[in-house]
Amino acid sequence: MNRRDALIRVIDLLHAEIAALKSNDINALERATANKLKAIDTLRALGDGPATPELRELAEEADRLNDTCRIYVNLMAANVRRRLQLLSGQGGNAYRRGSAAYA
């Protein structure tokens, strides 16, 4: 496998990860994440060197998709926080003033 193929594999797995996040499919998310980490290890093992414009473009696409995954995870975490606050009777704002806040 060359770096181009490895990057394409990472991109495909990031798409799978996003699809799993959108559908809340935990099993698919675990598979996609585990396979993505293996693909990244393969990419790392191939080493680095001069990047062609195509490789840079693929790496930028992988970076954008990774940011999309991060956004989905952050949104899910915020929703969990909100639900936990509602369940514990702390409805309202997600963030509260600390004890050092001005009145």
MODELLER restraints for C-alpha pairs under 7 A, 6 or more apart:
rsr = mdl.restraints
at = mdl.atoms
rsr.add(forms.Gaussian(group=physical.xy_distance, feature=features.Distance(at['CA:3:A'], at['CA:43:A']), mean=6.12, stdev=0.5))
rsr.add(forms.Gaussian(group=physical.xy_distance, feature=features.Distance(at['CA:3:A'], at['CA:46:A']), mean=6.53, stdev=0.5))
rsr.add(forms.Gaussian(group=physical.xy_distance, feature=features.Distance(at['CA:4:A'], at['CA:55:A']), mean=6.18, stdev=0.5))
rsr.add(forms.Gaussian(group=physical.xy_distance, feature=features.Distance(at['CA:6:A'], at['CA:39:A']), mean=6.40, stdev=0.5))
rsr.add(forms.Gaussian(group=physical.xy_distance, feature=features.Distance(at['CA:6:A'], at['CA:42:A']), mean=6.92, stdev=0.5))
rsr.add(forms.Gaussian(group=physical.xy_distance, feature=features.Distance(at['CA:6:A'], at['CA:43:A']), mean=5.56, stdev=0.5))
rsr.add(forms.Gaussian(group=physical.xy_distance, feature=features.Distance(at['CA:7:A'], at['CA:58:A']), mean=6.41, stdev=0.5))
rsr.add(forms.Gaussian(group=physical.xy_distance, feature=features.Distance(at['CA:7:A'], at['CA:59:A']), mean=6.77, stdev=0.5))
rsr.add(forms.Gaussian(group=physical.xy_distance, feature=features.Distance(at['CA:9:A'], at['CA:39:A']), mean=6.59, stdev=0.5))
rsr.add(forms.Gaussian(group=physical.xy_distance, feature=features.Distance(at['CA:10:A'], at['CA:36:A']), mean=5.71, stdev=0.5))
rsr.add(forms.Gaussian(group=physical.xy_distance, feature=features.Distance(at['CA:10:A'], at['CA:39:A']), mean=5.82, stdev=0.5))
rsr.add(forms.Gaussian(group=physical.xy_distance, feature=features.Distance(at['CA:10:A'], at['CA:40:A']), mean=6.65, stdev=0.5))
rsr.add(forms.Gaussian(group=physical.xy_distance, feature=features.Distance(at['CA:10:A'], at['CA:62:A']), mean=6.97, stdev=0.5))
rsr.add(forms.Gaussian(group=physical.xy_distance, feature=features.Distance(at['CA:11:A'], at['CA:62:A']), mean=5.31, stdev=0.5))
rsr.add(forms.Gaussian(group=physical.xy_distance, feature=features.Distance(at['CA:13:A'], at['CA:32:A']), mean=5.71, stdev=0.5))
rsr.add(forms.Gaussian(group=physical.xy_distance, feature=features.Distance(at['CA:13:A'], at['CA:36:A']), mean=5.51, stdev=0.5))
rsr.add(forms.Gaussian(group=physical.xy_distance, feature=features.Distance(at['CA:14:A'], at['CA:65:A']), mean=6.23, stdev=0.5))
rsr.add(forms.Gaussian(group=physical.xy_distance, feature=features.Distance(at['CA:14:A'], at['CA:66:A']), mean=6.70, stdev=0.5))
rsr.add(forms.Gaussian(group=physical.xy_distance, feature=features.Distance(at['CA:16:A'], at['CA:32:A']), mean=5.93, stdev=0.5))
rsr.add(forms.Gaussian(group=physical.xy_distance, feature=features.Distance(at['CA:17:A'], at['CA:29:A']), mean=5.49, stdev=0.5))
rsr.add(forms.Gaussian(group=physical.xy_distance, feature=features.Distance(at['CA:17:A'], at['CA:32:A']), mean=5.28, stdev=0.5))
rsr.add(forms.Gaussian(group=physical.xy_distance, feature=features.Distance(at['CA:17:A'], at['CA:33:A']), mean=6.46, stdev=0.5))
rsr.add(forms.Gaussian(group=physical.xy_distance, feature=features.Distance(at['CA:18:A'], at['CA:69:A']), mean=5.82, stdev=0.5))
rsr.add(forms.Gaussian(group=physical.xy_distance, feature=features.Distance(at['CA:20:A'], at['CA:26:A']), mean=6.94, stdev=0.5))
rsr.add(forms.Gaussian(group=physical.xy_distance, feature=features.Distance(at['CA:20:A'], at['CA:28:A']), mean=5.57, stdev=0.5))
rsr.add(forms.Gaussian(group=physical.xy_distance, feature=features.Distance(at['CA:20:A'], at['CA:29:A']), mean=5.04, stdev=0.5))
rsr.add(forms.Gaussian(group=physical.xy_distance, feature=features.Distance(at['CA:21:A'], at['CA:29:A']), mean=6.58, stdev=0.5))
rsr.add(forms.Gaussian(group=physical.xy_distance, feature=features.Distance(at['CA:21:A'], at['CA:72:A']), mean=6.83, stdev=0.5))
rsr.add(forms.Gaussian(group=physical.xy_distance, feature=features.Distance(at['CA:82:A'], at['CA:94:A']), mean=6.28, stdev=0.5))
rsr.add(forms.Gaussian(group=physical.xy_distance, feature=features.Distance(at['CA:85:A'], at['CA:91:A']), mean=5.69, stdev=0.5))
